[in-house]
């Protein structure tokens, strides 16, 4: 590993470790004092639219844990892992070596989302959301840290749902949306270890939409809940509810609402955002702003934000019959309320899908194209800063469920899958080169990372 990459991963690890130390110092921190890192968003159903044990350094999943070498906080001693789905199961990889740590059989078409604690992952499967323990975590002990790993496993915990949809982790809570019933189940993110140990959920709040639809919910530290509005015929908007379920603010000016993100702007304002078929809705506490695209149909269905930035990256689809292959992205500035349309391919014969969008640690907009190149864009101007050849050229599939390359960012590096060869690539998107490529032996579909 080069010194530059080592230093960057060390900085990321140190930040995460400092956060863990803050949690330990706060004991069972109040929800309004803990930010669960990032809102989880990538479509969880049809993007085309279509504590004591842990505090003692023990693993609560009745498995023998192996403690990693304890060194100074500044050293990259955490053990990030990747969870990937394939037809019939999931594999868990060491994110540094890309060695397979576990191969977990699970029938069906499985979709995955992090639950926000940097260890567990939700799997949308038959009967609801199953929970996978990726087997890596950090324990803050006074002024230093202990890092642990254990064998990954599919746990006994199941969040029941007729049609499991979106999972969102925000402000110390994890919300699950059941598209089949409109039910929302909310738990405290910090309770996942305890819930897995005891094999049942500690539900702190639930909500049921007036009518079932493909929706999403975002919980907040203030006890509020943003939920979408819709029915079997379509989705029209979103509203913010208080702790008693009373409506604070609502808007029906968001046809086809889909995709969400929550972030803190450069000026320190906490915002919620959802995508529409003609722009986005931005929730500013007790009021909502509609940022219009200027077109009758210009759908943004997936949103990617980073704390400290006013700009949100989104996909852009201007033809309802276009399929999942797209050519343009949008950069939505929540402060100026301007949507900038960007062609990331600069005339190249390439497309992307929602699986090929991500944000860098410093706000960079990342786009993975069908020409096999990862493009790094300036978040403010949309200028392509660098282009990195990663995979062979590939074609956008007609069915969104078909495996095709996916992108995620973890511990300062970008990870790209190449299902046709069963390969995972680690990309230094700052330095502009592929750092490592390993064949893992499965035709992977979806991918998420946990920092441990």
Buried (B, 14 or more C-beta within 10 A) or exposed (E): EEEEBEBBBBBBBBBBBEBBBEBBEEEEBEBEEBBBBBBBBBBBBBBBBEEEEBEEBEBBBEEEBEEBEEEEBEBBBBBBBBBBBBBBBBBBBBBBEBEBBBBBEBEBEBBBBBBBBBBBBBBBBEEBBBBBBBBBBBBBBEEEBBBBBBBBBBBEBBBBBBBBBBBBBBBBBBBBBBBBBBBBBBBBBBBBBBBBBEEEBEEEBEBEBEEBBBBBBBBBBBBBBBBBBBEEEEBBBBBBBEEEEEEBBBBEBBBBBBBBBBBBBEEEEBBBBBBBBBBBBBBEBEEBBBBEBEEEEBBBBBBBBBBEBBBBBBBBBBEEEEBBBBBBBBBBBBEEBEBBBBEBBEEBEBBBBBBBBBBBBEBBBBBBBBBBBBBBBBBBEBEBBBBBEBBEEBEBBEEBEEBBBBBBBBBBBBBBBBBEEBBBBBBBBBBEBBBBBBEBEBBBBBBBBBBB
